[in-house]
Amino acid sequence: MERRNFLRMGLAGASGLLLGGTPTPSYAISQLSRKFAQEAYRGNLIKAGWLNLPRARASWVKDQEYPFLNEINADIKDTGAGKVALLYKYMEAVLGHPLRPYSQQIGDCVSMGFGRGVDILTCIQIVMRNSPQRWRGEAATEIIYGGSRVESGSKYGYDFWGDGSIGVLAADFIKNWGILLRKKYLGQFDYSYYTGETATELGRAGVPDALEPLCKLHPVGNVAIVKTWEEARDCVYNGHPVALCSSQGFRTRTGRDKDGFLPAGGKWMHCMLLAGIDDKHSRPGGLIINSWGDFVDGPKRHGQPDGSFWADAAVIDRMCAQGDSVAMSSYAGYPKQNYFLY
């Protein structure tokens, strides 16, 4: 990969977005009620699912030409300083309604973070770059989950047991195999709706062989490990979501504070999506989209979606320092179709 190829978009700018397009409905994702999500979280019924496996990460890093963002980010370094960027707004503009959170049913959070990242990246390319693409639906997270564990896991000699996955293996899969959407394929493989059962099945068996060629039509062009808040901030400002994989937990009992933040605390072996930054505020931080339904109450700002919260820049810096948070760019989506009237 050329050093300058990772980030080709113009600056996102952030606060004032003039967004158009015809709204299309999102594919349905099963939703836990807020009450159940909170009870499940407190009772540890919802598993997190990020696996901290340094040896697997090291194998992936060794196999990449430029695995780390700081090797290729000269063009965007410090561009997000003092700025605001709200990437979820692009997806809401395309869908025509507020972003709805995933509600994971097993420990497949890594696929949720990367899947939502691809969804938002698609919409950024459509709206901000006026790319000749069209919205066709959300990414099928079960495909990413199974592919990260089996196809990419086997590639790097790792055999998973139980739930969970690794950020760089999800990154490997979406780059080298690709993405499928929430729909039915070949008349027999139906991923129209998320289920934990399907995620579990693919997490053990991998992506069906017949579907791998279809995945490879729609890869994410570039992925890179983000190691600091500043790198993550600059990526988001330039239109590139970041899947945050770490053991950092947050305290939810009192809900979001007056600024929409959750305090850091506890341990979540978890992946969530960084989809907004506000480095202009007196309290710099990032907007994190979780995958536990509408799991927390409290004030919001910048029109943030349900199931999300702001985290302090220093906390996100600690999350990135664990070495498995990944920025995404250049998704090969679905081309627009031209219709001619004769």
SEGUZA-916728 format. One record per atom (N, C-alpha, C, CB): x, y, z; residue in one letter. Coordinates in steps of 0.001 Angstrom, whole numbers, plus 500000, padded with zeros to 6 digits. Glycine has a CB too. Example, Ala and Ser with C-alpha at 12.3 -4.5 7.8 and 13.67 -1.06 7.14 Angstrom:
! residues 2
513190494310507800A/512300495500507800A/513200496700507800A/511308495527509046A/512850497750507080S/513670498940507140S/512900500030507870S/514084499402505725S/
//
This chain:
! residues 342
500846498809500000M/500000500000500000M/500880501240500000M/499044500006501222M/500576502177499174E/501319503430499168E/501038504190500465E/500944504292497930E/502030504938500946R/501888505630502212R/500717506619502205R/503173506353502546R/500417507210501062R/499375508235501017R/498006507673500661R/499750509303500025R/497927506373500436N/496671505808499967N/495643505621501058N/496923504509499312N/496076505594502323F/495120505276503392F/494045506355503498F/495849505123504742F/494449507601503432L/493510508685503676L/493441509589502454L/493913509490504927L/492374509461501700R/492245510239500470R/491095511228500518R/492064509317499297R/490304511174501568M/489139512054501620M/489560513462501988M/488105511530502623M/488753514429501598G/488933515788502071G/488517515852503522G/488129516791501220G/488855516936504192L/488538517052505606L/487038517031505815L/489138518327506190L/486615516330506865A/485186516165507114A/484543517446507575A/484953515088508136A/485256518286508240G/484680519469508816G/483706519072509862G/484026520332507772G/482808519558510439A/481990518705511224A/480695519259511585A/482659518340512383A/480671520418512106S/479441520808512724S/478364521092511716S/479655521987513579S/478636521795510628G/477576522121509689G/477614521215508494G/477677523556509250G/476668520271508396L/476644519322507283L/475428519607506420L/476627517853507793L/475661519820505142L/474562519942504204L/474418518606503532L/474794521084503170L/473428517860503960L/473318516475503549L/472031516265502792L/473390515543504750L/472127515552501663G/470938515284500876G/470783513821500611G/470976516034499582G/470037513462499574G/469842512067499222G/468477511581499609G/470884511213499866G/468065510501499013T/466761509921499287T/466863508952500444T/466201509220498046T/466085509168501521P/466168508261502660P/465719506863502282P/465331508781503817P/466428505866502768T/466023504482502592T/466026503805503941T/466949503744501600T/465110502895504193P/465020502294505520P/466201501381505808P/463726501518505658P/466585501323507065S/467632500405507494S/467072499001507586S/468228500840508843S/467944497999507342Y/467534496641507642Y/467359496515509150Y/468568495607507106Y/466369495761509566A/466067495648510985A/467141494867511705A/464716494992511193A/467482495330512885I/468362494610513799I/467551494364515065I/469700495415514099I/467566493148515579S/466794492861516779S/467264493751517913S/466912491378517169S/466330494333518639Q/466636495288519690Q/466259494734521060Q/465913496605519435Q/467174494805522006L/466828494554523386L/466157495796523938L/468074494168524221L/465191495630524808S/464616496798525477S/465677497412526371S/463346496417526301S/465519498700526667R/466484499364527535R/466559498667528889R/466116500841527716R/465418498308529433K/465405497661530745K/466163496344530704K/463965497427531219K/465903495538529686F/466581494248529605F/468074494440529384F/465983493394528481F/468437495405528528A/469858495641528256A/470588496019529536A/470034496747527196A/469971496896530345Q/470612497302531584Q/470736496134532552Q/469836498435532229Q/469659495351532668E/469695494207533576E/470703493166533104E/468304493577533699E/470741492951531790A/471675491965531249A/473111492401531470A/471418491743529761A/473363493701531276Y/474716494207531496Y/475129494029532953Y/474808495686531096Y/474230494448533874R/474571494368535289R/474730492922535736R/473506495062536132R/473972492015535126G/474064490613535488G/475080489845534675G/472742489973535346G/475843490571533838N/476882489954533005N/476308488901532054N/477950489320533889N/475060489121531611L/474463488196530661L/474923488499529237L/472941488256530748L/475215489768528968I/475744490140527656I/477261490065527728I/475266491573527224I/477843489193526966K/479288489047526964K/479907490153526120K/479700487656526435K/481101490540526474A/481790491548525685A/482380490893524451A/482889492251526513A/483531490248524557G/483976489467523420G/485245489888522725G/482948489457522463G/485958490902523242W/487272491195522669W/488311490342523385W/487621492719522786W/489196489718522630L/490238488867523180L/491590489570523051L/490260487492522465L/492243489723524161N/493544490395524178N/494635489353523941N/493776491149525532N/495041489209522689L/495976488161522288L/497175488787521574L/495275487118521372L/498168489246522332P/499316489947521741P/500046489139520675P/500287490319522821P/500129487824520845R/500865487017519859R/500166487040518502R/501010485564520351R/498832486949518524A/498077487008517266A/498235488372516607A/496584486709517513A/498200489432517413R/498391490779516850R/499778490918516243R/498181491855517930R/500775490397516951A/502144490501516449A/502306489777515115A/503127489934517473A/501640488642514956S/501711487915513682S/501108488736512558S/500992486565513788S/499984489376512839W/499338490208511818W/500225491405511470W/497949490693512307W/500738492066512491V/501583493244512268V/502785492889511398V/502057493832513613V/503395491767511667K/504581491345510916K/504269491125509447K/505160490072511512K/503022490796509147D/502612490460507789D/502207491684506962D/501467489484507836D/502143492887507602Q/501673494079506905Q/502832494979506491Q/500701494854507784Q/502647495668505386E/503681496620504969E/503691497832505881E/503462497057503514E/502506498392506144Y/502379499537507038Y/501234499264508011Y/502134500859506235Y/501483498538509081P/500392498173509987P/499901499313510865P/500826497049510857P/500744500327511098F/500401501383512045F/500110502694511322F/501533501580513057F/499092503373511805L/498702504632511176L/499843505648511176L/497490505215511886L/500637505678512233N/501678506704512314N/502770506536511269N/502295506693513680N/502718505442510494E/503651505260509390E/503160505907508101E/503893503790509160E/501851506261508070I/501256506714506801I/500369507952506957I/500441505593506190I/500464508636508095N/499476509682508378N/500005511102508239N/498948509502509753N/501099511290507526A/501687512634507436A/500691513662506903A/502925512607506541A/499838513266505973D/498910514214505355D/497804514673506299D/498294513594504130D/497494513891507305I/496365514250508181I/496786514551509612I/495350513135508191I/498045514410509928K/498506514579511303K/498104515940511849K/500022514407511385K/497442515937512982D/497006517126513724D/495879517906513049D/498173518039513928D/495300517381511959T/494210518120511302T/492940518150512143T/493903517502509947T/492788517209513083G/491597517193513919G/491710518006515186G/491267515809514273G/492873518610515417A/493068519379516646A/492106520563516691A/494526519870516754A/491371520674517787G/490447521783517967G/489214521722517083G/491152523052517716G/488902520553516519K/487791520424515572K/486693519502516114K/488303519892514226K/485576519505515394V/484448518629515693V/484116517847514429V/483205519443516201V/483858516556514561A/483419515734513430A/482459514681513953A/484633515070512695A/481310514559513309L/480237513664513759L/479887512709512627L/478976514472514210L/480597511607512540L/480455510711511398L/479103510023511347L/481537509678511426L/478483509769512490Y/477177509105512491Y/476119509925511774Y/476730508831513912Y/476323511227511665K/475354512084510974K/475228511710509498K/475758513555511106K/476304511228508899Y/476254510845507492Y/475345509640507290Y/477660510539506970Y/475444508670508187M/474575507500508068M/473121507877508314M/475010506407509049M/472875508752509278E/471509509196509537E/470927509944508340E/471470510085510776E/471773510695507633A/471309511401506446A/470894510435505345A/472391512335505935A/471662509377505158V/471351508391504124V/470115507577504499V/472550507457503896V/470026507171505773L/468896506341506206L/467618507141506383L/469233505643507501L/467753508414506720G/466576509239506942G/465977509092508319G/465551508920505935G/466716508529509274H/466235508421510648H/467438508302511583H/465275507198510814H/467234508517512885P/468346508411513830P/468972507021513819P/467873508752515235P/470252506981514077L/470978505718514097L/470507504859515270L/472499505966514184L/470230503602514994R/469773502680516029R/470908501741516414R/468539501876515550R/471105501534517700P/472240500707518121P/471995499225517873P/472534500934519592P/473080498510517646Y/473016497059517637Y/472697496557519046Y/474347496453517123Y/472179495333519120S/471992494642520395S/472599493248520261S/470469494566520794S/473866493133520624Q/474539491849520459Q/473939490811521399Q/476048491991520713Q/473946489576520969Q/473386488481521753Q/474438487496522240Q/472358487752520943Q/475613487530521657I/476735486711522120I/477960487620522182I/476985485465521169I/479135487035522389G/480347487843522479G/480931488209521135G/481372487124523273G/480124488837520280D/480560489185518921D/480698490689518717D/479583488627517905D/481092491387519793C/481194492838519718C/482192493324518678C/481571493382521052C/483258492561518444V/484256492995517461V/483609493144516086V/485436491990517394V/482771492191515723S/482093492291514426S/481112493447514402S/481367490991514103S/480523493778515550M/479599494909515625M/480338496231515411M/478874494919516981M/481495496371516057G/482270497597515885G/482733497786514456G/483463497592516807G/483232496726513844F/483713496838512464F/482550496942511479F/484596495632512109F/481457496206511740G/480306496283510841G/479698497668510805G/479257495284511252G/479492498268511982R/478955499627512009R/479946500608511416R/478600500038513436R/481238500351511598G/482233501217510972G/482138501199509463G/483618500808511393G/481935500020508872V/481781499924507417V/480495500622506974V/481771498441506964V/479415500464507736D/478158501148507403D/478364502654507319D/477074500823508443D/479004503203508340I/479222504646508379I/480196505077507293I/479743505072509753I/481235504293507067L/482185504602506004L/481494504645504645L/483317503575505986L/480592503704504408T/479824503703503160T/479074505008502977T/478844502532503134T/478398505441504038C/477582506659503942C/478438507909503799C/476687506792505168C/479594507920504426I/480520509041504255I/480953509145502796I/481754508879505173I/481268508009502202Q/481699508021500800Q/480572508487499889Q/482178506627500372Q/479358508102500179I/478219508499499353I/477946509989499478I/476973507705499741I/477927510483500714V/477496511864500964V/478641512862500848V/476871511971502342V/479722512617501548M/480792513606501613M/481620513626500341M/481687513332502803M/481917512445499811R/482768512382498625R/481968512343497336R/483664511175498698R/480644512241497459N/479792512097496273N/480286510942495406N/479767513411495454N/480658509864496076S/481163508682495382S/480043508027494574S/481765507675496387S/480356507452493425P/479316506801492610P/478908505459493212P/479812506599491163P/478386505514494425Q/477931504324495123Q/476499504523495582Q/478846504001496318Q/475868503452496002R/474503503516496518R/474429502721497803R/473479502981495480R/473489503095498640W/473250502371499882W/472410501147499580W/472556503270500934W/472901499980499995R/472178498738499769R/471817498021501065R/472993497827498899R/472287498496502187G/471963497869503454G/473160497786504369G/471406496503503226G/472893497383505591E/473928497273506602E/474798496026506381E/473296497239507991E/475998496083506907A/476894494923506847A/476346493801507719A/478328495308507297A/476477492572507247A/476096491396508030A/477222491095509009A/475804490159507107A/476998491436510271T/478073491308511260T/478482489858511496T/477645491933512572T/477558488920511322E/477902487516511533E/478985487049510565E/476664486645511384E/478978487596509353I/480004487261508361I/481371487744508842I/479664487887506981I/481430488960509357I/482699489490509869I/483162488667511064I/482555490982510265I/482224488299511916Y/482572487520513100Y/483170486165512707Y/481333487317513988Y/482440485434511868G/482950484129511437G/484238484243510663G/481926483419510598G/484316485223509761G/485519485389508953G/486739485747509769G/485295486435507920G/486556486604510783S/487700486988511620S/488241485802512401S/487304488104512583S/487346484925512846R/487744483799513683R/488284482621512877R/486575483346514513R/487662482349511732V/488012481141510992V/488932481450509808V/486746480443510501V/488452482227508841E/489293482509507674E/490585483235508087E/488510483357506644E/490442484366508794S/491644485099509199S/492346484415510362S/491290486534509579S/491569483811511267G/492186483097512377G/493070481957511908G/491125482568513303G/492580481192510941S/493374480086510405S/494624480590509692S/492531479245509448S/494467481708509019K/495592482302508291K/496765482590509226K/495151483595507590K/496438483012510454Y/497498483347511402Y/497669482285512486Y/497210484686512043Y/497132481092512208G/497387479948513067G/496718479994514414G/498815479809513266G/495571480699514491Y/494897480776515777Y/493567480042515707Y/494687482242516198Y/493327479149516676D/492100478364516748D/491279478856517937D/492413476837516874D/490145479509517648F/489334480093518706F/488507479047519429F/488430481158518139F/488233479294520692W/487234478536521444W/486384479559522208W/487913477479522429W/485149479212522505G/484271480171523155G/483931481316522222G/484911480704524425G/483393482392522802D/483048483586522035D/484253484510521914D/481872484327522689D/484126485479520995G/485096486557520932G/485967486548519691G/485956486504522120G/486644487679519481S/487559487812518353S/488562488919518646S/486787488104517043S/489371489237517651I/490475490181517770I/490296491278516723I/491850489463517599I/490613492507517088G/490431493611516162G/491192493449514865G/490840494875516811G/492474493103514944V/493257493039513715V/492820491885512815V/494732492903514046V/492223490832513394L/491728489743512549L/490436490139511852L/491508488475513380L/489597490921512516A/488433491481511822A/488891492416510715A/487507492229512810A/489923493219511003A/490480494109509983A/491027493306508812A/491583494994510580A/491711492214509125D/492255491361508068D/491142490807507191D/493071490213508671D/490051490394507817F/488974489798507030F/488295490832506138F/487945489150507951F/487951491997506667I/487236492965505829I/488127493504504715I/486714494123506682I/489447493454504901K/490346493916503846K/490611492834502811K/491659494384504445K/490880491613503252N/491315490559502328N/490193489646501851N/492368489729502983N/489088489600502575W/487907488857502110W/486778489816501756W/487433487853503187W/486402490702502669G/485396491697502332G/484153491629503196G/485009491548500912G/483063492136502632I/481821492371503371I/480645491766502614I/481594493886503602I/479681491249503349L/478356490948502799L/477328491781503551L/478024489416502903L/476202492017502911L/475149492838503505L/474057491977504113L/474553493774502463L/473153492631504812R/472011491946505413R/470977491648504332R/471385492799506553R/471105490468503729K/470181490003502709K/470355488501502543K/470409490745501363K/469593487930501646K/469683486503501362K/470568486291500140K/468274485891501135K/471419485269500200Y/472356484991499125Y/472153483569498590Y/473801485183499612Y/472212483468497282L/472170482175496591L/470964481339497006L/473448481396496862L/469905482006497439G/468664481322497758G/468665480526499040G/468322480437496670G/469790480480499767Q/469834479624500951Q/470540480225502145Q/470488478355500610Q/471385481214501952F/472109481821503063F/471448483162503399F/473627482011502713F/470731483195504515D/469919484366504832D/470499485108506035D/468462483954505108D/470989486319505777Y/471524487165506843Y/470725488466506960Y/473009487473506586Y/469442488396506585S/468606489592506582S/468454490188507970S/467244489273506013S/468473489344508993Y/468311489795510364Y/469407489178511234Y/466904489427510902Y/469904489953512164Y/470929489472513072Y/470359488467514069Y/471567490640513810Y/471073487383514292T/470773486471515396T/472076485987516005T/469911485270514916T/472054485794517321G/473217485246517980G/473502483824517548G/473038485301519461G/472443483085517207E/472633481708516752E/473450481652515466E/471283481031516540E/473123482554514528T/473874482580513272T/475320482990513514T/473216483537512271T/475515483974514400A/476878484398514720A/477674483242515326A/476856485595515689A/477049482510516216T/477728481367516832T/478096480320515788T/476843480738517915T/477154480039514900E/477402479034513855E/478568479435512967E/476149478829513000E/478560480685512491L/479649481114511610L/480953481268512384L/479289482437510919L/480844481615513668G/482045481715514483G/482765480396514641G/481702482253515824G/482041479298514455R/482658477968514530R/483069477448513157R/481700476981515184R/482241477714512159A/482455477113510839A/483084478055509825A/481156476618510299A/483013479363510078G/483517480323509113G/482498480666508047G/484758479797508470G/482886481497507113V/482012481940506030V/481831480791505037V/482595483204505320V/480599480507504642P/480405479446503642P/481267479677502402P/478926479361503238P/481882478606501900D/482793478737500760D/482132479409499566D/483313477376500352D/480855479117499362A/480158479673498197A/480016481183498274A/478787479044498061A/480150481749499476L/479956483190499645L/481262483980499629L/479231483453500935L/482370483288499760E/483641484021499801E/483895484845498542E/484783483053500002E/483609484336497332P/483805485188496144P/482935486439496160P/483513484394494886P/481744486356496748L/480869487525496838L/481427488533497835L/479444487107497246L/481983488049498936C/482633488946499895C/483742489745499227C/483199488150501079C/484525489056498408K/485725489679497850K/485423490773496825K/486586488626497213K/484163490905496461L/483777492013495589L/483695493331496348L/482442491718494925L/483647493245497693H/483397494452498491H/484331494539499689H/481947494480498967H/485631494689499448P/486574494807500562P/486686496246501069P/487949494303500138P/487198496377502272V/487653497673502780V/489103497820502344V/487500497786504361V/489401498900501662G/490700499021501007G/491879499098501947G/490704500209500151G/491725499810503072N/492872500039503938N/492458500003505413N/493533501383503602N/493296499408506215V/493115499359507662V/494470499642508306V/492537497968508126V/494445500240509493A/495707500531510182A/495440500674511672A/496372501820509618A/496382500216512476I/496266500308513928I/496500501746514374I/497266499354514621I/495594502224515209V/495659503570515777V/496113503442517223V/494273504308515678V/497175504149517604K/497777503925518915K/497582505061519912K/499224503682518748K/497028506219519475T/496855507350520384T/495527508045520121T/498016508346520238T/495107508856521084W/493915509676520900W/494098510607519708W/493608510486522173W/495254511215519591E/495462512168518504E/495311511501517147E/496837512809518618E/495833510296517002E/495682509574515737E/494223509238515474E/496523508291515745E/493526508769516506A/492105508446516350A/491303509694516009A/491554507798517629A/491579510776516688R/490903512056516432R/491089512496514987R/491429513142517380R/492319512432514504D/492597512869513139D/491911511970512114D/494102512892512889D/491864510661512388C/491158509744511484C/489684510107511394C/491314508288511958C/489043510252512527V/487610510553512525V/487354511891511841V/487054510571513967V/488177512884512091Y/487989514180511442Y/488063514065509928Y/489029515173511936Y/488851513142509442N/489010512952508003N/488081511887507427N/490432512589507697N/487108511445508210G/486074510563507683G/486329509087507827G/485876510852506285G/487167508682508777H/487523507283508918H/487188506781510314H/489004507077508621H/486149505953510455P/485779505425511770P/486886504549512343P/484474504627511677P/486886504444513670V/487899503657514369V/487201502665515292V/488870504574515172V/487472501377515096A/486978500340516000A/487917500273517199A/486879498946515278A/487384500610518382L/488177500629519607L/488066499281520307L/487715501771520547L/489154498543520374C/489192497234521044C/490096497352522258C/489697496103520076C/489535497136523439S/490335497301524652S/489638496650525837S/490592498792524937S/490300496726526999S/489723496232528248S/489148497367529094S/490774495472529047S/489103498570528541Q/488624499727529308Q/487116499651529513Q/488994501043528595Q/486691499737530763G/485275499762531078G/484789501156531431G/484985498820532210G/483469501272531583F/482845502544531935F/481751502295532969F/482265503250530673F/481521503282533826R/480497503163534857R/479175503720534323R/480928503906536156R/478140502908534389T/476858503270533764T/475744503538534761T/476423502181532835T/475945503235536031R/474828503248536973R/474175504624537091R/475300502794538334R/474959505674537050T/474404507020537177T/474072507639535822T/475376507912537921T/474326506925534738G/474025507426533409G/475039508436532916G/472668508035533393G/474780508956531721R/475659509983531156R/475586511262531983R/475281510274529688R/476687511975532068D/476686513236532808D/476127514360531944D/478108513586533287D/476198515592532415K/475575516726531724K/476164516960530342K/475722517982532553K/477383516492530103D/478026516646528799D/477928515399527926D/479469517008528990D/477181514389528408G/477012513170527624G/478086512126527844G/476968513509526195G/478978512335528819F/480104511432529063F/479740510340530068F/481314512222529566F/480407509198529936L/480439508182530979L/481827508180531606L/480077506774530411L/481906508028532923P/483230507947533551P/483869506584533318P/483127508223535057P/485162506575533162A/485881505314533009A/485858504547534317A/487332505557532554A/485783503221534220G/485805502405535416G/485504500960535096G/484820502928536431G/486141500061535783G/485895498650535567G/486600498131534322G/484416498396535465G/486239496907533971K/486914496232532865K/485880495664531906K/487844495112533384K/485908496122530672W/485091495561529598W/486041495023528534W/484102496636528996W/486046493732528323M/486814493164527198M/485936493339525965M/487203491619527437M/486090494461525300H/485006494914524436H/485535495673523227H/484043495792525218H/484712495706522176C/484962496533520996C/483771497448520792C/485217495660519728C/484042498720520586M/483011499719520287M/483548500629519189M/482615500547521570M/482664501435518613L/483066502262517473L/483206503722517859L/482062502126516343L/484351504296517536L/484553505735517673L/484027506399516406L/486068506087517916L/482929507150516545A/482246507709515368A/482016509206515474A/480923507017515163A/482747509848516358G/482654511296516475G/483765511804517369G/481280511720517022G/484173513051517145I/485162513679518027I/484749515128518259I/486606513598517416I/485063515615519452D/484898517034519755D/486139517474520514D/483583517310520586D/487091517995519772D/488338518470520355D/488282519977520602D/489522518123519442D/487105520545520339K/486885521980520513K/486303522287521886K/485958522511519422K/485620521324522450H/484955521457523745H/485978521634524863H/484069520232524024H/485553522219525972S/486455522371527107S/486887521018527663S/485791523197528201S/486116519988527312R/486437518622527726R/486576517772526468R/485339518037528690R/487751517734525843P/487904516998524580P/487582515521524752P/489326517157524039P/486962514952523729G/486634513529523800G/486056513008522512G/485670513273524916G/485648511734522576G/485115511072521397G/483769510433521689G/486091510026520891G/482949510333520650L/481632509708520742L/481768508227520414L/480611510398519786L/481387507375521359I/481521505932521228I/480151505297521087I/482268505341522430I/479973504504520027I/478726503779519793I/478901502341520274I/478324503819518281I/478055501937521200N/478129500601521779N/477175499662521050N/477802500641523286N/477185498390521450S/476344497381520788S/475499496616521807S/477217496397519983S/475039497343522841W/474201496748523883W/472810497368523873W/474850496925525266W/472298497717522709G/471002498382522639G/471082499767523272G/469920497536523335G/469939500301523672D/469885501609524327D/470142501383525815D/468496502329524084D/471406501169526167F/471753500596527467F/471960501620528562F/472979499782527336F/471954502911528240V/472283503902529256V/471437505156529045V/473791504247529217V/471070505802530145D/470306507046530111D/471232508235530307D/469206507042531187D/470640509423530235G/471380510626530549G/471408511622529412G/472764510275530933G/471892512824529687P/471927513890528684P/472742513512527447P/472495515150529297P/472377514155526341K/473092513963525080K/473526515315524541K/472210513216524042K/474444515273523589R/474779516486522838R/475179516123521424R/475911517270523530R/475178517108520559H/475453516905519137H/474493515877518523H/476908516452518940H/473298515742519094G/472339514803518520G/472832513376518499G/471993515218517136G/473595512977519500Q/474185511636519502Q/473108510565519518Q/475114511460520705Q/473388509401518939P/472385508334518868P/472158507661520217P/472804507295517847P/471058506918520315D/470853506054521468D/471982505037521545D/469481505346521392D/472242504552522744G/473268503529522908G/474682504032522736G/473031502438521949G/474879505357522869S/476215505931522697S/476562506806523892S/476299506750521388S/477835507164524014F/478292508037525092F/479599508687524669F/478469507248526425F/479923509782525318W/481208510441525100W/482211509926526122W/481068511987525193W/483459509823525706A/484551509414526584A/485672510429526471A/485058507987526232A/486337510674527579D/487415511659527599D/488580511238526715D/487899511878529021D/489252512238526164A/490376511975525261A/491436511100525924A/491004513289524800A/491724511355527194A/492755510569527883A/492343509109528011A/493035511155529273A/491037508860528181V/490548507482528281V/490683506781526930V/489070507454528761V/490294507462525863I/490430506877524528I/491899506641524199I/489785507790523465I/492762507499524674D/494204507303524469D/494648505989525115D/495012508497525057D/494145505700526312R/494492504438526974R/493945503244526209R/493961504423528408R/492749503382525658M/492160502300524876M/493019502004523652M/490724502656524450M/493411503049522954C/494218502868521745C/495597502292522064C/494371504198521010C/496131502645523229A/497477502200523597A/497561500689523751A/497911502866524886A/496414499997523885Q/496446498538524010Q/496752497854522674Q/495112498032524554Q/496737498602521578G/497314498108520329G/496410497338519395G/498421497272520643G/495071497377519624D/494185496608518752D/493003497443518250D/493671495377519488D/493170498758518214S/492138499642517672S/492506499999516236S/491980500929518545S/491518499937515345V/491814499971513908V/490940500998513187V/491611498579513286V/491586501818512363A/490882502753511485A/490642502107510134A/491680504065511322A/489530502509509494M/489111501919508219M/488942503005507168M/487796501126508386M/489292502677505909S/489054503622504816S/488882502882503500S/490207504632504709S/488270503572502539S/488201503115501139S/487453501798500967S/489594502964500582S/486174501826501284Y/485332500648501100Y/484851500555499657Y/484133500685502060Y/484966499367499067A/484468499131497708A/483008498710497799A/485321498042496964A/482126499679497748G/480709499417497942G/479994498973496686G/480049500624498474G/478750499420496542Y/477890498989495446Y/477703500157494476Y/476512498479495981Y/478178500018493232P/478094501125492274P/476652501520491985P/478792500749490975P/476489502797491682K/475176503254491227K/474852502613489889K/475132504797491117K/473575502397489663Q/473131501880488369Q/472554503021487561Q/472086500743488540Q/472935503086486293N/472413504110485405N/471210503587484636N/473496504586484439N/470161504352484644Y/468942503963483926Y/468726504952482768Y/467689503938484895Y/468448504420481603F/468271505241480426F/466846505122479921F/469265504847479336F/466290506245479545L/464960506260478962L/465095506418477446L/464091507405479573L/464463505569476704Y/464564505603475244Y/463246506081474665Y/464940504207474673Y/
//
